């Protein structure tokens, strides 16, 4: 096993510092000169690029087209949808002056693009024949955060935001759920994150939405992290921005909208879920380097073998470490970067025409004939990814419990921090009270919803009869 990197604080000693140490030492980001603004270094950005490469084709299969909308939103336009404005007002950054000239109207730096899309849709849509409009953009947004942490919560971050418009409610609701399924499949099959899929409560739903669906995953410190959302707007934005179309009977109707998004926050979820005290552990499909070939010495004979292996493995992302660092340092660096497989070649291996394969997830080593290596990589990747998911699911299951009242709920938070499933009335005022008492909130009403029981339960906080079961937790 490679030597422990001294700069990484052990996870059990200080989880927060462990996370920061990995982000910095793996060279994913650097702090920018402005608070809450990060520089994504090449290795960190490469993870985001691979996320895009996996997700974007799935959107396109549903007929979604990529677009780009402006960064700045006029204040008068932003203020048209009151509930939406109230939800983002504390985090909105503004441009008020250009050079020496004070602007007549303030410009908001986009925290999200619903109002820009709605303004465009009002001009674009006139007939049922213009619908549906299915748009997505890969952009940056800004939400001025008081407390920041790399990837998890930053003032500026990268994301994709999808916005669609439909000519009937059913189609819009169905599309909201189709995207939710795309996200769920991606989280499980690509990122290897066990997610709880559900609907947000009234207290937690997106500002301006009729229904918000969410994907929640549990971090090793027992806190939940929202990694994706899909919103059904109904005709809320259409009425605010006068988006109407003539239906097949020539009558005017308001259109129905959705929006949905995931962000670089997923990278934070990956780091915390899979990594260890040696550094990153990355799933194979998004690892910038899937295989690192390391030679004991940079001799012509060993480098020739390494190059031949790389050629035979060319359909994977493979690199050869040709630096003049020590062999031990190279192995430690590969661990730190979370490279799924290492292939180690030395003089003794040449004598037996073999090499050693080392897995990043469990550090298991296997000596194989050079000729057999290309044929086993696919199965090793499959086993590797399955192991990541199994470990993460086991943790999530272990940290999920139930409670019937506030006392037992608080006891569970202390004894076994994680998800706690509770009976809940769903009232906004009740949830605000829970948040004030416990510094926790609802994560979601799990899907599929259970059928109403003939015997109602009592809300774990207010004691009123209820038929909802909801996950609550501390959260990032």
C-alpha positions as CSV (number, residue, x, y, z in Angstrom):
1,X,0.0,0.0,0.0
2,X,1.3,3.5,-0.9
3,X,2.6,5.7,1.9
4,X,-0.1,7.9,3.6
5,X,0.1,11.5,2.3
6,X,1.2,13.5,5.4
7,X,-0.7,16.6,4.4
8,X,-4.2,14.9,4.6
9,X,-5.8,15.2,8.0
10,X,-7.4,11.8,8.9
11,X,-11.1,11.8,8.3
12,X,-12.0,10.6,11.8
13,X,-9.9,13.3,13.3
14,X,-11.4,16.3,11.6
15,X,-13.9,15.6,8.7
16,X,-14.0,19.2,7.5
17,X,-10.3,19.6,7.4
18,X,-9.9,16.2,5.7
19,X,-12.2,17.3,2.9
20,X,-10.3,20.6,2.4
21,X,-7.0,18.8,2.5
22,X,-8.1,16.5,-0.3
23,X,-9.5,19.2,-2.5
24,X,-6.3,21.2,-2.2
25,X,-3.7,18.4,-2.4
26,X,-5.4,16.7,-5.3
27,X,-5.1,20.1,-7.1
28,X,-8.8,20.3,-7.9
29,X,-9.2,24.0,-7.1
30,X,-7.4,27.1,-5.8
31,X,-9.1,29.9,-4.0
32,X,-9.7,33.0,-6.1
33,X,-8.9,36.5,-4.9
34,X,-12.6,37.2,-4.1
35,X,-14.3,35.3,-1.3
36,X,-16.4,32.4,-2.5
37,X,-14.9,32.3,-5.9
38,X,-12.8,29.3,-6.9
39,X,-10.3,28.6,-9.7
40,X,-11.0,25.2,-11.1
41,X,-7.6,23.7,-11.9
42,X,-7.2,21.3,-14.8
43,X,-7.8,18.1,-12.9
44,X,-10.9,19.5,-11.1
45,X,-12.3,20.9,-14.4
46,X,-11.7,17.6,-16.2
47,X,-14.0,15.9,-13.7
48,X,-16.7,18.5,-14.6
49,X,-16.0,17.9,-18.3
50,X,-16.6,14.2,-17.9
51,X,-19.8,14.8,-16.0
52,X,-21.0,16.9,-19.0
53,X,-19.9,14.2,-21.5
54,X,-22.1,11.7,-19.6
55,X,-25.2,13.8,-19.0
56,X,-25.5,16.0,-22.1
57,X,-26.3,13.0,-24.5
58,X,-29.0,11.9,-22.1
59,X,-30.7,15.3,-22.3
60,X,-30.4,15.2,-26.1
61,X,-32.2,11.8,-26.2
62,X,-35.2,13.6,-24.8
63,X,-35.1,16.3,-27.5
64,X,-33.3,18.9,-25.4
65,X,-31.3,21.6,-27.2
66,X,-28.4,23.5,-25.7
67,X,-28.5,27.3,-25.7
68,X,-26.8,30.2,-24.0
69,X,-28.6,33.1,-22.3
70,X,-27.1,36.4,-20.9
71,X,-25.5,36.8,-17.6
72,X,-27.2,40.0,-16.6
73,X,-31.0,40.4,-15.8
74,X,-32.6,43.9,-15.7
75,X,-34.2,44.5,-12.3
76,X,-37.6,45.3,-13.8
77,X,-37.7,41.9,-15.5
78,X,-36.5,40.0,-12.4
79,X,-39.2,41.6,-10.2
80,X,-42.1,40.2,-12.3
81,X,-42.5,36.9,-10.4
82,X,-42.8,37.9,-6.7
83,X,-42.3,34.5,-5.1
84,X,-39.2,33.8,-7.2
85,X,-37.7,37.2,-6.3
86,X,-38.3,36.7,-2.6
87,X,-36.5,33.3,-2.7
88,X,-33.3,34.7,-4.2
89,X,-33.2,38.3,-3.0
90,X,-30.7,37.8,-0.2
91,X,-28.2,36.1,-2.5
92,X,-28.4,38.4,-5.6
93,X,-25.4,40.4,-6.7
94,X,-26.0,43.5,-8.7
95,X,-24.2,45.7,-11.2
96,X,-25.0,49.4,-10.5
97,X,-22.2,51.3,-12.2
98,X,-20.2,51.0,-15.4
99,X,-17.0,53.2,-15.4
100,X,-18.1,56.5,-13.9
101,X,-21.7,56.2,-15.0
102,X,-24.4,55.0,-12.5
103,X,-26.8,52.8,-14.3
104,X,-30.5,54.0,-14.6
105,X,-31.6,50.4,-13.8
106,X,-29.8,47.9,-11.7
107,X,-28.7,44.6,-13.4
108,X,-28.8,41.4,-11.5
109,X,-26.1,38.7,-12.0
110,X,-28.1,35.6,-12.7
111,X,-28.7,33.4,-9.7
112,X,-30.7,31.2,-12.1
113,X,-32.3,31.9,-15.5
114,X,-36.1,31.4,-15.2
115,X,-36.9,35.0,-15.8
116,X,-34.6,35.3,-18.9
117,X,-36.1,32.2,-20.4
118,X,-39.6,33.3,-19.6
119,X,-39.0,36.7,-21.3
120,X,-37.7,34.9,-24.4
121,X,-40.5,32.4,-24.4
122,X,-43.1,35.2,-24.4
123,X,-41.7,36.4,-27.7
124,X,-41.1,33.0,-29.2
125,X,-44.3,31.2,-28.4
126,X,-47.5,32.1,-30.3
127,X,-49.1,28.8,-31.3
128,X,-49.4,25.2,-30.0
129,X,-47.1,24.3,-33.0
130,X,-44.2,26.2,-31.3
131,X,-44.3,23.8,-28.3
132,X,-42.7,22.1,-26.6
133,X,-39.5,24.2,-26.2
134,X,-36.8,22.1,-24.5
135,X,-33.7,24.1,-23.7
136,X,-30.6,23.6,-21.5
137,X,-27.5,25.6,-20.9
138,X,-24.1,24.8,-19.3
139,X,-23.2,28.1,-17.5
140,X,-22.0,29.8,-14.3
141,X,-24.4,31.4,-11.8
142,X,-23.8,33.6,-8.8
143,X,-25.5,33.4,-5.4
144,X,-23.7,35.4,-2.7
145,X,-23.0,33.0,0.1
146,X,-22.1,33.9,3.7
147,X,-20.2,30.7,4.4
148,X,-18.4,28.9,1.6
149,X,-16.7,25.6,1.0
150,X,-15.2,24.3,-2.2
151,X,-17.8,22.7,-4.5
152,X,-20.4,22.4,-1.8
153,X,-21.3,26.0,-1.4
154,X,-19.6,28.8,-3.4
155,X,-20.7,32.2,-4.5
156,X,-20.1,31.4,-8.1
157,X,-20.5,27.8,-9.4
158,X,-20.9,25.9,-12.7
159,X,-24.1,24.0,-13.5
160,X,-26.5,23.0,-16.2
161,X,-30.0,24.5,-16.0
162,X,-32.7,23.1,-18.2
163,X,-35.9,25.1,-19.0
164,X,-38.9,23.7,-20.9
165,X,-42.3,24.9,-22.0
166,X,-45.3,22.7,-22.8
167,X,-48.8,23.1,-24.1
168,X,-50.5,21.1,-21.3
169,X,-49.9,20.4,-17.6
170,X,-49.6,16.6,-18.0
171,X,-46.8,16.8,-20.5
172,X,-44.9,19.3,-18.3
173,X,-45.3,17.1,-15.2
174,X,-44.2,14.0,-17.1
175,X,-41.1,15.8,-18.4
176,X,-40.2,16.9,-14.9
177,X,-40.2,13.3,-13.8
178,X,-38.3,12.1,-17.0
179,X,-35.4,14.4,-16.1
180,X,-35.6,13.2,-12.5
181,X,-35.1,9.7,-13.7
182,X,-32.1,10.8,-15.9
183,X,-30.5,12.3,-12.8
184,X,-31.2,9.3,-10.7
185,X,-29.7,6.9,-13.3
186,X,-26.7,9.1,-13.6
187,X,-26.1,9.4,-9.9
188,X,-26.3,5.7,-9.4
189,X,-24.6,4.3,-12.5
190,X,-22.0,7.0,-13.2
191,X,-21.2,8.8,-9.9
192,X,-22.0,5.7,-7.7
193,X,-24.0,7.8,-5.3
194,X,-26.9,6.2,-3.5
195,X,-29.7,8.8,-3.7
196,X,-33.0,9.2,-2.0
197,X,-35.4,10.5,-4.6
198,X,-38.4,12.5,-3.4
199,X,-40.6,15.6,-3.4
200,X,-39.7,18.7,-1.4
201,X,-42.1,19.9,1.2
202,X,-43.9,23.3,0.9
203,X,-41.3,24.8,3.2
204,X,-38.3,23.6,1.0
205,X,-39.6,23.7,-2.6
206,X,-38.1,26.0,-5.1
207,X,-39.3,29.6,-5.2
208,X,-42.0,29.9,-7.9
209,X,-42.5,26.2,-8.4
210,X,-45.7,24.2,-7.8
211,X,-43.7,21.0,-7.2
212,X,-40.0,20.4,-6.6
213,X,-38.4,17.0,-6.8
214,X,-35.0,16.3,-5.3
215,X,-32.2,13.8,-5.2
216,X,-30.5,13.6,-1.7
217,X,-27.4,11.7,-0.7
218,X,-25.8,11.2,2.7
219,X,-22.3,12.2,3.5
220,X,-19.9,10.3,5.9
221,X,-20.4,12.9,8.6
222,X,-24.1,12.1,8.7
223,X,-25.2,15.3,6.9
224,X,-27.4,15.2,3.8
225,X,-26.5,16.9,0.5
226,X,-29.0,17.8,-2.2
227,X,-27.3,16.9,-5.6
228,X,-30.1,17.7,-8.1
229,X,-33.6,19.1,-8.5
230,X,-36.4,19.1,-11.1
231,X,-39.2,21.6,-10.8
232,X,-42.7,21.7,-12.2
233,X,-43.9,25.3,-12.5
234,X,-47.4,24.8,-13.8
235,X,-48.3,28.1,-15.4
236,X,-46.8,30.3,-12.6
237,X,-44.1,31.9,-14.8
238,X,-46.3,31.9,-17.9
239,X,-48.9,34.1,-16.1
240,X,-46.2,36.4,-14.7
241,X,-44.5,36.9,-18.1
242,X,-47.6,36.5,-20.3
243,X,-46.5,33.4,-22.1
244,X,-49.6,32.4,-24.1
245,X,-50.3,30.3,-27.1
246,X,-53.3,29.6,-29.3
247,X,-54.4,26.0,-28.9
248,X,-55.9,23.8,-31.7
249,X,-59.3,25.5,-31.1
250,X,-57.7,29.0,-31.6
251,X,-58.3,29.8,-27.9
252,X,-55.5,31.4,-25.9
253,X,-53.9,29.5,-23.1
254,X,-51.0,29.9,-20.7
255,X,-48.1,27.5,-21.2
256,X,-46.7,25.1,-18.6
257,X,-43.1,25.2,-17.6
258,X,-40.3,23.2,-15.9
259,X,-36.7,23.8,-14.8
260,X,-34.1,21.4,-13.6
261,X,-30.4,21.4,-12.7
262,X,-27.3,19.8,-11.3
263,X,-24.0,21.6,-10.4
264,X,-20.4,21.2,-9.4
265,X,-21.8,20.4,-6.0
266,X,-21.8,16.8,-7.3
267,X,-18.0,16.8,-7.2
268,X,-18.1,17.7,-3.5
269,X,-20.5,14.7,-3.0
270,X,-18.1,12.4,-4.9
271,X,-15.2,13.5,-2.8
272,X,-16.9,13.0,0.5
273,X,-18.7,9.8,-0.3
274,X,-15.9,7.7,-1.9
275,X,-12.5,9.2,-0.8
276,X,-10.3,8.1,2.1
277,X,-7.2,9.2,4.0
278,X,-5.0,8.6,1.0
279,X,-6.9,11.0,-1.2
280,X,-9.6,10.9,-3.9
281,X,-11.4,7.8,-4.9
282,X,-13.2,8.4,-8.2
283,X,-15.7,6.3,-10.2
284,X,-14.3,5.1,-13.4
285,X,-16.6,6.9,-15.8
286,X,-15.7,10.4,-14.6
287,X,-12.0,9.9,-13.5
288,X,-9.9,12.2,-15.7
289,X,-7.2,9.4,-15.7
290,X,-8.6,5.9,-15.5
291,X,-5.3,4.1,-15.6
292,X,-1.9,5.2,-14.6
293,X,1.1,3.2,-15.8
294,X,4.1,3.5,-13.5
295,X,7.5,2.2,-14.2
296,X,10.0,1.6,-11.4
297,X,12.7,3.3,-13.5
298,X,12.5,5.3,-16.7
299,X,14.7,2.9,-18.7
300,X,14.0,2.5,-22.4
301,X,13.0,-1.1,-21.9
302,X,10.4,-0.3,-19.3
303,X,9.1,2.7,-21.1
304,X,8.6,0.6,-24.3
305,X,6.5,-1.9,-22.3
306,X,4.5,1.0,-20.8
307,X,3.9,2.6,-24.2
308,X,2.8,-0.8,-25.7
309,X,0.3,-1.2,-22.8
310,X,-1.0,2.3,-23.3
311,X,-1.6,1.7,-27.0
312,X,-3.5,-1.5,-26.3
313,X,-5.6,0.3,-23.7
314,X,-6.2,3.4,-25.9
315,X,-10.0,3.3,-25.6
316,X,-9.5,4.2,-21.9
317,X,-8.0,7.4,-20.4
318,X,-4.5,6.2,-19.8
319,X,-1.3,8.1,-18.8
320,X,2.3,7.0,-18.2
321,X,4.1,8.7,-15.3
322,X,7.4,9.6,-16.9
323,X,8.4,12.0,-14.2
324,X,11.8,11.6,-12.4
325,X,10.0,11.2,-9.0
326,X,10.6,8.1,-6.9
327,X,8.5,5.0,-7.5
328,X,6.8,5.5,-4.0
329,X,6.0,9.1,-4.7
330,X,4.4,8.2,-8.0
331,X,2.2,5.6,-6.3
332,X,1.2,8.0,-3.6
333,X,0.3,10.7,-6.2
334,X,-1.9,8.2,-8.1
335,X,-3.7,7.4,-4.9
336,X,-4.1,11.1,-4.1
337,X,-5.7,11.7,-7.6
338,X,-8.1,8.8,-7.2
339,X,-7.0,7.0,-10.3
340,X,-9.0,3.8,-10.4
341,X,-6.2,1.4,-11.6
342,X,-2.4,1.5,-11.5
343,X,-0.3,-0.7,-13.6
344,X,3.2,-1.1,-12.1
345,X,6.1,-2.3,-14.2
346,X,9.6,-3.1,-13.0
347,X,12.7,-5.0,-14.1
348,X,11.5,-8.2,-12.3
349,X,8.2,-7.9,-14.1
350,X,10.0,-7.7,-17.5
351,X,11.8,-11.0,-16.7
352,X,8.4,-12.7,-16.3
353,X,6.6,-10.7,-19.0
354,X,4.1,-9.5,-16.3
355,X,2.9,-6.4,-14.5
356,X,1.1,-5.6,-11.3
357,X,-2.4,-4.1,-11.3
358,X,-3.4,-2.2,-8.2
359,X,-7.0,-1.0,-7.5
360,X,-7.6,2.3,-5.8
361,X,-10.8,1.4,-4.0
362,X,-9.3,-1.5,-1.9
363,X,-5.6,-1.4,-2.8
364,X,-5.8,-5.0,-3.9
365,X,-2.8,-6.0,-6.1
366,X,-2.8,-8.7,-8.9
367,X,0.1,-9.9,-10.9
368,X,-0.9,-10.7,-14.5
369,X,0.8,-11.6,-17.8
370,X,1.1,-8.4,-20.0
371,X,-0.9,-10.0,-22.7
372,X,-3.9,-10.6,-20.4
373,X,-4.1,-7.1,-19.0
374,X,-6.2,-5.4,-21.7
375,X,-8.8,-8.2,-21.4
376,X,-9.4,-7.8,-17.7
377,X,-9.6,-4.1,-17.3
378,X,-13.3,-3.9,-18.2
379,X,-14.2,-6.5,-15.5
380,X,-12.0,-4.8,-13.0
381,X,-13.7,-1.4,-13.6
382,X,-17.1,-3.1,-13.2
383,X,-16.0,-4.7,-9.9
384,X,-14.4,-1.4,-8.8
385,X,-17.6,0.7,-9.4
386,X,-19.8,-1.9,-7.8
387,X,-17.7,-1.8,-4.7
388,X,-17.9,1.9,-4.5
389,X,-21.7,1.8,-4.7
390,X,-22.0,-1.1,-2.2
391,X,-19.9,0.7,0.4
392,X,-21.8,3.9,0.0
393,X,-25.2,2.1,0.1
394,X,-24.2,0.2,3.3
395,X,-23.3,3.5,5.0
396,X,-26.6,5.2,3.9
397,X,-28.6,2.2,5.1
398,X,-26.8,2.2,8.5
399,X,-27.4,5.9,9.0
400,X,-31.2,5.8,8.2
401,X,-33.6,5.5,11.1
402,X,-37.1,6.3,12.2
403,X,-38.7,8.4,14.9
404,X,-42.3,9.1,16.0
405,X,-41.8,12.2,18.1
406,X,-39.4,15.1,18.5
407,X,-37.6,13.6,21.6
408,X,-36.8,10.3,19.8
409,X,-35.9,12.3,16.6
410,X,-33.3,14.4,18.5
411,X,-32.0,11.3,20.2
412,X,-31.5,9.6,16.8
413,X,-29.6,12.7,15.5
414,X,-27.1,12.3,18.4
415,X,-26.8,8.5,18.4
416,X,-26.9,7.9,14.7
417,X,-26.6,11.1,12.6
418,X,-28.2,10.7,9.2
419,X,-31.7,10.4,7.6
420,X,-34.6,10.1,10.1
421,X,-38.0,9.2,8.6
422,X,-40.8,10.8,10.6
423,X,-44.5,11.3,10.3
424,X,-45.1,14.9,9.4
425,X,-48.0,17.2,8.8
426,X,-46.3,19.2,6.0
427,X,-47.2,22.6,7.3
428,X,-44.7,25.4,6.6
429,X,-45.1,26.8,10.1
430,X,-44.5,23.4,11.7
431,X,-41.3,22.8,9.7
432,X,-40.0,26.3,10.5
433,X,-40.5,25.4,14.2
434,X,-38.5,22.1,13.7
435,X,-35.7,24.0,12.0
436,X,-35.6,26.5,14.9
437,X,-35.6,23.8,17.5
438,X,-33.1,21.4,15.9
439,X,-31.2,23.2,13.2
440,X,-32.5,20.5,10.8
441,X,-35.0,20.5,8.0
442,X,-36.9,18.1,5.7
443,X,-35.0,16.6,2.9
444,X,-37.8,15.0,0.9
445,X,-41.1,13.0,0.8
446,X,-39.7,9.8,-0.6
447,X,-41.0,8.5,-3.9
448,X,-43.0,6.6,-4.7
449,X,-45.3,8.0,-2.2
450,X,-47.0,5.4,0.1
451,X,-50.7,5.1,-0.2
452,X,-52.6,6.8,2.6
453,X,-53.0,4.6,5.6
454,X,-56.5,4.2,7.0
455,X,-54.9,4.9,10.5
456,X,-53.4,8.4,10.5
457,X,-50.2,9.0,12.4
458,X,-49.4,12.0,14.5
459,X,-46.9,14.6,13.3
460,X,-43.6,14.2,15.2
461,X,-43.5,17.9,16.1
462,X,-47.0,19.4,16.4
463,X,-48.9,16.1,17.2
464,X,-51.6,16.7,14.6
465,X,-52.9,13.8,12.5
466,X,-51.0,13.4,9.3
467,X,-50.4,10.9,6.4
468,X,-47.0,12.0,5.2
469,X,-43.7,10.3,6.0
470,X,-40.7,12.6,5.4
471,X,-36.9,12.3,5.7
472,X,-35.4,15.0,7.9
473,X,-31.7,15.5,8.5
474,X,-28.9,18.0,9.1
475,X,-27.7,19.2,5.7
476,X,-25.1,21.1,3.8
